[in-house]
Amino acid sequence: MSQTSITHALGQATVAKIFETTLEFGSTYLFPDWADDTPVVPLSVHSWLVKNEGKIYLIDAGVGKGKTRASALFNHLDNPYLERLAEQGVTPDQVDYVLMTHIHTDHVGWNTTFKDGEWQPTFPNARYVFPKEGYEFYLTEEGRAVAGYAAFADSVAPIVAAGLADFIPAAGGTVDQHFEYIPTPGHCVGHMSIRFSSEGEQGLFAGDVMHCLEQVKNPQLVSVFCVDKPLAIETRQQILEQMAQSHTLYFSSHFEGSSVGYVNREGDDYRWQPV
């Protein structure tokens, strides 16, 4: 079965997972407080394709093709991402919006592809939406010094130079009526999640609020990649409670399987109900 063959209905919209790759991290590297003897934590890398009211949206944009990265996990990948997009009947020129939850290597890579000696927008007719705070961080001396700056340089800066970028302020904002950016801080500067509403139904494209299912039952478990760990824990607890109370469909950036589900209360704990 294709990784993109499952489509979810959300109101009148449809949502499909566009799979790129699986990354395997040592469990105690990714989560220093990892408690059991599981040696490896696999993370899915994918985008979410939303079709709504005749428009096409991509949420987050994976690692990308042929990009030079310090980590072997991301370096010069060549996965059939665009072919998987085509399985959903979508060509790059048909995409109307590319919405980023945050500016990290595994969320912005397919924004650009290499053509005629330079990195050019992969989706030439789209508006690319970035959290403004995250974008401005990479313009600082501190931002230029981090390992992830390479992704900014080849996957974000060319979009801005092409005049295709829009920015969401730190307090949040709305894109095309149905998509609401909400601050979910802790993972990185400017991290946001995107709430989508259609005909009374809601979904949350949460970015890196959580990386794996273990964090649903153990919200205190925090990733090595989170820059403000106490704040990341606080945000995760808030989002889990909101999901449980509202019965909002949760679209994860890195869970394996369908990567989609509901969060339910079970006493003082939370339980994942996959869809």
Backbone torsions as a table, in degrees:
resi	resn	phi	psi	omega
1	MET	NA	135.0	179.2
2	SER	-66.0	146.4	177.1
3	GLN	-63.8	-19.6	-177.7
4	THR	-106.1	13.0	-172.2
5	SER	-82.4	-14.3	-180.0
6	ILE	-94.2	124.3	178.2
7	THR	-118.1	134.9	-178.0
8	HIS	-106.2	138.3	174.6
9	ALA	-91.2	136.5	177.1
10	LEU	-139.7	99.3	-169.6
11	GLY	62.2	-129.5	177.5
12	GLN	-92.0	-0.6	-179.2
13	ALA	-89.5	161.4	169.9
14	THR	-121.3	146.4	-178.5
15	VAL	-131.1	128.9	178.6
16	ALA	-127.9	146.4	177.0
17	LYS	-86.6	125.6	174.9
18	ILE	-103.8	96.8	-174.0
19	PHE	-74.2	139.3	174.0
20	GLU	-111.6	-57.0	-176.2
21	THR	-162.6	171.4	172.1
22	THR	-115.6	132.3	176.6
23	LEU	-107.4	137.3	178.3
24	GLU	-113.8	122.3	179.3
25	PHE	-114.7	145.5	168.4
26	GLY	-59.8	131.6	-172.2
27	SER	-59.2	-43.5	-177.2
28	THR	-80.5	-12.4	170.3
29	TYR	-78.0	-49.9	-177.9
30	LEU	-66.3	-40.5	179.9
31	PHE	-127.3	96.0	-176.9
32	PRO	-55.4	-24.6	-179.8
33	ASP	-99.0	16.7	178.9
34	TRP	-57.1	131.1	-168.3
35	ALA	-99.9	-33.6	-174.2
36	ASP	-92.2	-173.4	-173.4
37	ASP	-97.4	16.1	175.2
38	THR	-65.0	119.7	-173.0
39	PRO	-78.5	-28.4	-172.1
40	VAL	-132.4	139.9	173.5
41	VAL	-114.1	112.4	176.6
42	PRO	-84.4	135.5	177.3
43	LEU	-120.0	131.4	174.3
44	SER	-79.8	142.4	171.8
45	VAL	-117.2	123.4	-175.2
46	HIS	-159.2	166.7	170.6
47	SER	-109.4	165.9	171.0
48	TRP	-113.1	127.3	178.7
49	LEU	-101.7	118.2	-179.8
50	VAL	-113.0	127.2	173.5
51	LYS	-112.4	122.1	-176.0
52	ASN	-151.8	127.5	175.9
53	GLU	51.8	41.2	176.7
54	GLY	79.8	3.8	178.8
55	LYS	-113.6	159.2	-176.2
56	ILE	-123.9	128.6	-177.4
57	TYR	-125.9	139.0	169.2
58	LEU	-111.9	131.7	176.9
59	ILE	-110.8	115.0	-173.6
60	ASP	67.1	154.9	-166.2
61	ALA	-135.7	27.8	169.1
62	GLY	60.0	-158.1	-174.0
63	VAL	-91.8	-38.3	179.9
64	GLY	96.8	175.1	-174.8
65	LYS	-107.4	129.2	171.0
66	GLY	67.9	27.9	-177.4
67	LYS	-95.0	134.2	-179.2
68	THR	-79.8	118.4	-177.6
69	ARG	-132.4	151.1	-179.1
70	ALA	-66.6	-34.4	-179.1
71	SER	-89.5	134.3	177.7
72	ALA	-62.0	-24.4	179.1
73	LEU	-63.3	-27.7	-175.3
74	PHE	-113.0	-9.9	-167.6
75	ASN	-77.0	123.8	173.6
76	HIS	48.8	51.0	175.4
77	LEU	-74.4	155.9	177.9
78	ASP	-148.0	76.8	-179.2
79	ASN	-104.9	151.9	-175.2
80	PRO	-78.2	53.3	-177.9
81	TYR	-62.0	-47.9	-178.6
82	LEU	-67.9	-30.5	175.4
83	GLU	-67.0	-37.3	177.2
84	ARG	-69.3	-34.0	173.4
85	LEU	-63.7	-40.2	179.5
86	ALA	-64.4	-29.5	176.3
87	GLU	-60.1	-24.6	178.1
88	GLN	-93.5	10.4	177.7
89	GLY	76.6	25.7	-175.5
90	VAL	-122.9	128.5	172.0
91	THR	-103.6	157.1	-176.2
92	PRO	-54.5	-35.6	-177.4
93	ASP	-74.4	-8.5	179.5
94	GLN	-90.1	-11.6	-177.1
95	VAL	-73.1	129.0	-178.2
96	ASP	-91.7	-36.0	-179.2
97	TYR	-141.1	141.9	167.7
98	VAL	-119.0	115.9	-173.8
99	LEU	-108.5	120.3	-179.4
100	MET	-100.9	131.1	173.8
101	THR	-76.0	-32.1	177.4
102	HIS	-166.8	168.0	-175.1
103	ILE	-102.2	83.8	173.2
104	HIS	-125.9	159.5	-173.8
105	THR	-50.5	-39.6	-175.3
106	ASP	-94.7	19.0	179.0
107	HIS	-130.0	-8.7	-175.6
108	VAL	-126.5	-2.6	-166.3
109	GLY	-62.4	-38.9	-178.4
110	TRP	-81.8	5.8	173.3
111	ASN	-57.9	-32.8	-177.0
112	THR	-131.5	154.0	170.9
113	THR	-132.9	155.7	-174.5
114	PHE	-85.1	122.8	-178.0
115	LYS	-151.1	135.5	178.4
116	ASP	53.3	39.6	173.7
117	GLY	80.6	10.5	-179.9
118	GLU	-152.5	163.0	177.0
119	TRP	-81.6	120.3	-177.4
120	GLN	-121.1	155.5	179.5
121	PRO	-57.7	127.9	178.5
122	THR	-70.3	-34.0	-176.6
123	PHE	-113.6	84.8	-165.7
124	PRO	-68.0	-19.6	-177.7
125	ASN	-103.4	7.2	-176.1
126	ALA	-93.3	155.2	162.9
127	ARG	-94.2	131.2	179.7
128	TYR	-102.2	125.1	-174.0
129	VAL	-112.1	125.3	-178.1
130	PHE	-123.2	147.1	166.6
131	PRO	-63.5	126.1	-174.4
132	LYS	-62.9	-40.4	-177.5
133	GLU	-62.2	-41.3	177.9
134	GLY	-65.6	-41.9	177.9
135	TYR	-60.5	-47.0	-176.9
136	GLU	-67.2	-26.9	176.8
137	PHE	-59.0	-40.9	-176.9
138	TYR	-75.3	-6.2	173.9
139	LEU	-88.4	-8.7	-179.4
140	THR	-88.8	166.0	176.4
141	GLU	-61.3	-40.5	178.3
142	GLU	-62.6	-43.2	-179.5
143	GLY	-65.5	-38.2	179.8
144	ARG	-69.3	-16.1	-177.1
145	ALA	-91.4	-12.4	-176.3
146	VAL	-82.0	157.1	-177.4
147	ALA	-61.1	-32.5	-177.7
148	GLY	-74.1	-1.2	-178.6
149	TYR	-62.7	-30.1	179.6
150	ALA	-57.9	-39.1	178.7
151	ALA	-67.8	-37.6	176.0
152	PHE	-62.0	-44.3	-174.8
153	ALA	-65.6	-39.6	-175.7
154	ASP	-103.2	-9.7	-174.7
155	SER	-124.0	-8.9	178.8
156	VAL	-121.1	-52.3	-177.5
157	ALA	-55.5	-40.9	178.1
158	PRO	-64.1	-29.4	177.9
159	ILE	-68.3	-43.1	178.1
160	VAL	-64.2	-43.9	179.9
161	ALA	-61.9	-30.9	179.8
162	ALA	-81.1	-3.9	178.8
163	GLY	75.9	23.9	-176.0
164	LEU	-105.5	4.2	-173.4
165	ALA	-97.8	141.4	168.8
166	ASP	-124.2	155.1	-174.0
167	PHE	-128.0	139.7	178.1
168	ILE	-101.7	127.1	179.9
169	PRO	-66.3	163.4	-174.5
170	ALA	-58.9	-28.6	-179.1
171	ALA	-77.3	-12.3	-179.1
172	GLY	107.5	179.3	-179.3
173	GLY	174.2	175.5	-174.8
174	THR	-114.5	141.2	176.7
175	VAL	-119.5	123.3	174.0
176	ASP	51.1	40.4	172.9
177	GLN	72.2	-43.8	-169.8
178	HIS	-95.6	-14.0	-174.5
179	PHE	-112.1	120.9	-178.5
180	GLU	-116.0	119.9	174.3
181	TYR	-79.6	130.2	176.9
182	ILE	-126.7	139.5	179.3
183	PRO	-65.8	129.5	172.6
184	THR	-133.3	74.5	-168.5
185	PRO	-75.8	163.7	174.4
186	GLY	124.9	-42.7	-178.0
187	HIS	-69.3	-45.7	177.9
188	CYS	-159.6	170.5	177.8
189	VAL	-61.4	126.0	175.7
190	GLY	80.1	12.4	-179.6
191	HIS	-65.2	133.2	179.2
192	MET	-138.2	158.3	171.9
193	SER	-113.9	164.3	-174.1
194	ILE	-124.8	118.0	177.6
195	ARG	-94.8	130.0	179.2
196	PHE	-115.2	135.0	-178.6
197	SER	-127.3	136.6	176.3
198	SER	-153.1	120.7	176.1
199	GLU	51.3	43.0	176.9
200	GLY	83.5	-4.7	177.4
201	GLU	-102.1	148.1	-176.8
202	GLN	-131.0	146.2	171.2
203	GLY	-131.8	150.8	176.4
204	LEU	-120.6	117.2	172.9
205	PHE	-91.0	99.7	-159.3
206	ALA	-91.2	-3.1	-176.7
207	GLY	62.0	-135.4	-174.9
208	ASP	-103.5	35.8	169.1
209	VAL	-58.1	-38.7	173.4
210	MET	-135.4	148.8	178.0
211	HIS	-105.6	-31.1	-178.1
212	CYS	-146.8	164.8	-174.8
213	LEU	-62.4	-27.3	-179.9
214	GLU	-57.1	-28.5	-177.9
215	GLN	-75.0	-15.4	175.2
216	VAL	-67.7	-47.3	-179.5
217	LYS	-85.5	-15.9	178.8
218	ASN	-134.3	76.7	-177.1
219	PRO	-61.6	-17.9	179.6
220	GLN	-73.2	-15.0	-179.5
221	LEU	-73.0	121.5	-171.5
222	VAL	-124.8	140.4	-176.3
223	SER	-75.0	149.5	175.8
224	VAL	-63.5	-21.7	-177.1
225	PHE	-85.0	-4.2	-179.4
226	CYS	-83.8	127.0	-173.0
227	VAL	-80.3	-28.3	177.3
228	ASP	-124.8	89.8	-169.6
229	LYS	-64.8	-45.4	176.8
230	PRO	-60.0	-39.0	179.4
231	LEU	-69.6	-36.8	177.3
232	ALA	-62.4	-40.0	177.3
233	ILE	-65.2	-45.0	179.7
234	GLU	-60.9	-44.7	178.5
235	THR	-62.2	-44.1	-179.6
236	ARG	-60.2	-44.5	179.2
237	GLN	-62.7	-40.5	178.8
238	GLN	-64.6	-44.1	-178.9
239	ILE	-67.6	-41.0	177.7
240	LEU	-59.8	-43.4	180.0
241	GLU	-66.7	-42.0	177.8
242	GLN	-61.5	-42.5	179.9
243	MET	-63.8	-42.1	-178.5
244	ALA	-66.7	-39.1	-177.6
245	GLN	-75.4	-35.7	-172.0
246	SER	-96.3	-10.6	-175.6
247	HIS	55.9	41.1	176.0
248	THR	-81.3	138.4	178.4
249	LEU	-75.2	127.8	-174.3
250	TYR	-100.3	122.1	177.3
251	PHE	-106.6	107.9	-176.5
252	SER	-85.0	151.1	175.0
253	SER	-83.5	-18.9	-170.5
254	HIS	-139.2	-4.9	177.2
255	PHE	-63.0	146.5	173.7
256	GLU	-78.1	-178.0	179.9
257	GLY	70.7	-141.8	179.6
258	SER	-68.9	-23.9	-178.0
259	SER	69.3	9.3	-176.6
260	VAL	-125.4	139.9	176.4
261	GLY	-176.8	-176.2	175.9
262	TYR	-111.7	152.3	173.9
263	VAL	-105.0	124.6	-180.0
264	ASN	-118.0	150.6	174.3
265	ARG	-80.4	138.1	174.9
266	GLU	-138.1	87.2	-172.2
267	GLY	68.1	-123.9	177.8
268	ASP	-91.0	0.9	-174.9
269	ASP	-111.2	173.2	176.2
270	TYR	-115.4	148.8	179.3
271	ARG	-130.0	140.1	178.8
272	TRP	-90.3	128.6	175.8
273	GLN	-114.1	98.6	-176.0
274	PRO	-68.0	150.4	175.9
275	VAL	-118.4	NA	NA
